[in-house]
């Protein structure tokens, strides 16, 4: 009798947990990236991103455009950097994905490869 009651309860709990909305964190913009990935095209960049790059050497992401600023994150040459602003002569404003969270700060221009002018 207990087994007959436990099986439907287990099925209900399993069904409820599989329908929960936690896994849909991709959002509406994720569809474009998926289509681009499947077709071999490059994924569209967010509107505030000028270009993407990887650093030539490992570095630090600073909270303000200064080497004495607070270090927000360390990154290496394998991480993709999204360059947001290049108006400063020494630093660029950049965003990186760090430990499943995005961090926005400043990195030295010298550690990025030279960009070709269009």
Secondary structure, DSSP 8 states (H G I E B T S, - for coil): -HHHHHHHHHHHHHHHHHT-STT-TT-TTHHHHHHHHHHT------TT--EEE-BSS-EEEESSSSTTS-EEEEE-TTS-EEEEE--SSSEEEEEEEETTEEEEEEEEGGGB------
